[in-house]
Amino acid sequence: MKIIKINSIKLFVLAITISSFMFVSCDTPKKNTNDNNEVSEVVEIEKDNLEVEKENVENDVEKVKLKEGEVKTRTYKMKEQTPIVYNLDANGIAGFDDWADFTVINYELAEIRKANYITTQQRVRNMNFRIANLGNTIPSWLKTEEVMEDVADIQKEYLELIKESNAPEKEVKENLEELSEKFDDLKEELDETVAQYVKIHENAIEEFNEEFKKGKIEAAIEEYNEEIKKLDKIVEKKK
């Protein structure tokens, strides 16, 4: 349990510690951060440390600048949900801990791009299963309408590529470029979706601190919870 104190007065608050949404950057893809960031049901809050905690969170979630080939992993725990783990490289989101199909396709297309879109038919066909299952294996928290539309566009472009696999090399290269561009559109949308989660959490911390500094503990909790509710509105699941 993370313990924070407020001078000599101890105030117990249910699960509103700002560590409940803390980001952790690391260099190893599978690093376990639960020991340092596990959310407890009851915490003690320290007034003097709240601004420091807020500053630390903002530094953690600031967009990283990575060199080509460098990959970092970020982990954070959403309220009442399992931790979200994803990898970042110089081109944005490179993979998700719980979305292997996306991660593998991103790697394959990056390698094909490095080879100037010259590759074998077998390598292209090896992505068939992964691309076909993109929409089936995507984590629920990423299923916005825009993301799912981009997934459908990728699948459509891939089918065109397979149908014309015996076309002249120039045409195949153009089709691969189109597929790569569609995948980049998806990555851009995923970047924006993750950024929404981050922004909502930052706002929740800010609202909490504003009321807490006034000594309004209950109001601070209420403001925090109201902001956090907006997390549920990000995903628009198709019925």
Buried (B, 14 or more C-beta within 10 A) or exposed (E): EBEBBBEEEEBEBEBBBBBBBBBBBBEEBEEEBEEEBEBBEEBBBBBEBBEEBBEBBBEBBEEEEBEEEEBBBBBBBBBEEEBBBBBBBEBBBBBBBBBEBBBBBBEBBBEBBEEEBEBEEEEBEEBEEBBEBBBEEBBEBBBBEBBBEBBEBBBEBBEEBBEEEEEEEEEBBBBBBBBBEBBBBBBBBBBEBBEBBBEBBBBBBBBBBEBBEEEEBEBBBBBBBEBBEBBEEBBEEEE
